[in-house]
């Protein structure tokens, strides 16, 4: 992970924790179920955002790999077409030379 990703994750967890504390202030603070739910909520929100970020990175890498593959394929096709055009041009030149000698 990059430094900015770590900073964003820390800020996100802090914001979720502060939001959770505000929710706790409405309910009884000594209820262990609510406290556990708030901790779980904070952790799950952080994991959700980090998971989405990782998925986006994988999709981006996949698209980049496919783009590279297409670029290589296009270069291969271009080289093949260029070779065939060159071959056809050489044959045409040869035919014109042969016809030029006859007439």
N, C-alpha and C positions, 0 to 999 in steps of 0.2 A: 504494500500500500504506500501511496505517496504521503508526504507530510500534510498536504492540504486535505486529503481524505481523512486522515487521523484527526485533524483539527475539526473538520465538519462533523465527524462522528462524536467527538467529545461535546461539541456545542449542542448537537442533536440530543444526546443523552441528558445533558444538563437541562435543556428546555423541557424534555419529556418528564424529567424528575420534578422540576418546579411546577409543571402543570399537574402532576400527580399529587404533589403536596397541597396544592390549592384544592384539589378534589377531596383530599383527606381532611382538610380544614372544615369542610361541610359535614362530613360524617364523623363518627367517633374515632379518635386516634388510637384507642386501645384495642380495637377490634382486629385480631390477627388475620382474619380472612381478607379484610380490606387492605391491610398493609401488604400482605403477600400478593394480592391482585395488582396493587400499584407497582410493586417491584417487577412482577411478571410483565405487566403492560409496558413499563419502561424498557425492559430488556427486549421484548418482542418487537417494539417499534424500532429500536436501534438495529436489531438483526434483520428486520424486514427491509429497511432502507439500504443496509450494507449488501444484502442479498440481491436486491434490484440493481445496485451498482455493479456487482460482479457479473450478473447476467448481461447487462448492457455492454460491459467490457468484452465478454465472450462473443456476443453478437457482432460487435465492432471488429473483433479479430477475425471472425468467420467471414464477414463481408470483405475485409481487407485481403484475406487469403484467396477468396473467389475472384476478387478484382485482379490480383496478381496472376492467377491462373488464366483468366480471360485475356489479359494483356499478353501473356506468353503464347497463348493459342492464336491470338490475332497476329502476332509477329510471325509465327510459324506459317500461317495461311498466307500472309503477305509475301514471305520469302518464296513459298511454293508458287504462288501466282506470278511473281516476278520472274522466277525461273522458267515457267511455262511460256510466258509472254516473250522472254528472251529467246527461248528455243523456237517458238513460232516465227519470230522476226528473222532469226538466222535461216530457217527453212525458206521463208519468203524471199530473203535476199539471194539464197542459192538458186531458187526457181527463176527469179528475175535475171540472174547472171547467165543461167543456162539458156533462157529464152533470148537474151541479148546476143549470145554467140550465134544462135541459129539464124537470126534475122539481120 
